[in-house]
Amino acid sequence: MIEDMLEELGLKVVASAAHLKKACELATTGSFDLALLDVNLAGEFVFPVARVLRERRIPFLFSTGYGAPPVEEEFRDAPAIGKPFSVDQLNDKLRTLLSHS
């Protein structure tokens, strides 16, 4: 559903990962402009991926169903969107993210 939302916003989804190992590989070697990171990937936190993206200076947005910003202290100021969210809310967050990068 989120991929459909991104495409509706005119964005091209170049990769998707449901597991941390694959997400880390994509973050390290992939070519893309931004990333939407679900905080929980099959029971593992996505923070190692966020660290790689931060080092590569690729903007990212956390998606979380926990009702609060990410739990890692180092990412407390990182942009996040709480689930469930609408396509309009996602659009607003992504525009803000891209305007600051």
C-alpha positions as a printed NumPy array, in Angstrom:
array([[ 0.   ,  0.   ,  0.   ],
       [ 2.837,  2.425,  0.819],
       [ 4.506,  1.695, -2.523],
       [ 1.206,  2.552, -4.235],
       [ 1.094,  5.832, -2.292],
       [ 4.635,  6.716, -3.359],
       [ 3.828,  5.992, -6.992],
       [ 0.64 ,  8.054, -6.704],
       [ 2.875, 10.941, -5.61 ],
       [ 4.949, 10.533, -8.769],
       [ 7.872,  8.805, -7.091],
       [ 9.539,  5.707, -8.467],
       [10.091,  2.856, -6.027],
       [13.481,  1.401, -6.968],
       [13.787, -1.155, -4.177],
       [11.971, -2.631, -1.229],
       [13.242, -4.765,  1.627],
       [11.312, -6.589,  4.318],
       [14.393, -7.785,  6.211],
       [17.277, -5.913,  7.811],
       [20.079, -7.692,  5.944],
       [18.622, -6.861,  2.528],
       [17.851, -3.288,  3.632],
       [21.481, -2.818,  4.736],
       [22.718, -4.111,  1.372],
       [20.425, -1.719, -0.492],
       [21.432,  1.202,  1.74 ],
       [25.105,  0.478,  1.091],
       [25.023, -0.107, -2.66 ],
       [21.733,  1.304, -3.948],
       [21.244,  4.413, -6.018],
       [18.23 ,  6.439, -4.874],
       [17.28 ,  9.921, -3.713],
       [15.532,  9.129, -0.418],
       [14.369,  6.229,  1.726],
       [11.248,  5.484,  3.711],
       [12.252,  3.225,  6.606],
       [ 9.821,  1.177,  8.644],
       [11.299,  1.185, 12.15 ],
       [10.531, -2.522, 12.583],
       [11.612, -4.911,  9.816],
       [10.417, -8.415, 10.644],
       [11.186, -7.9  , 14.326],
       [14.499, -6.064, 13.874],
       [15.028, -2.34 , 14.255],
       [16.077, -0.505, 11.093],
       [18.611,  1.808, 12.755],
       [21.691,  0.191, 11.136],
       [20.192,  1.111,  7.757],
       [19.596,  4.682,  8.908],
       [23.243,  4.938,  9.966],
       [24.416,  3.865,  6.505],
       [22.063,  6.339,  4.831],
       [23.183,  9.131,  7.136],
       [26.835,  8.414,  6.247],
       [25.921,  8.464,  2.544],
       [23.914, 11.676,  3.066],
       [20.766, 10.122,  1.661],
       [17.664, 11.587,  3.322],
       [15.305,  9.176,  5.043],
       [11.952,  9.206,  6.765],
       [11.079,  6.763,  9.526],
       [ 7.656,  5.157,  9.445],
       [ 6.487,  3.876, 12.797],
       [ 3.429,  2.38 , 14.369],
       [ 4.793,  2.996, 17.84 ],
       [ 3.107,  6.387, 18.132],
       [ 6.332,  8.216, 18.927],
       [ 9.592,  9.129, 17.234],
       [12.192,  6.396, 16.861],
       [13.47 ,  4.883, 20.081],
       [17.197,  5.287, 19.38 ],
       [18.479,  8.47 , 21.03 ],
       [20.72 ,  9.33 , 18.066],
       [17.639,  9.533, 15.822],
       [15.317, 11.416, 18.173],
       [15.29 , 14.423, 15.821],
       [14.991, 12.383, 12.614],
       [11.85 , 12.913, 10.558],
       [ 9.146, 10.333, 11.215],
       [ 5.57 ,  9.619, 10.225],
       [ 3.201,  7.573, 12.351],
       [ 1.126,  4.768, 10.913],
       [-1.491,  4.773,  9.698],
       [-0.981,  7.799,  7.468],
       [-2.703,  9.22 ,  4.418],
       [-1.127,  9.924,  1.046],
       [-1.438, 13.653,  1.808],
       [ 0.408, 13.287,  5.115],
       [ 3.138, 11.289,  3.389],
       [ 3.392, 13.919,  0.668],
       [ 3.795, 16.695,  3.244],
       [ 6.523, 14.801,  5.136],
       [ 8.434, 13.937,  1.949],
       [ 8.274, 17.517,  0.652],
       [ 9.628, 18.779,  3.965],
       [12.356, 16.121,  3.94 ],
       [13.451, 16.957,  0.41 ],
       [13.394, 20.704,  1.027],
       [15.905, 20.251,  3.864],
       [18.329, 18.017,  2.016]])
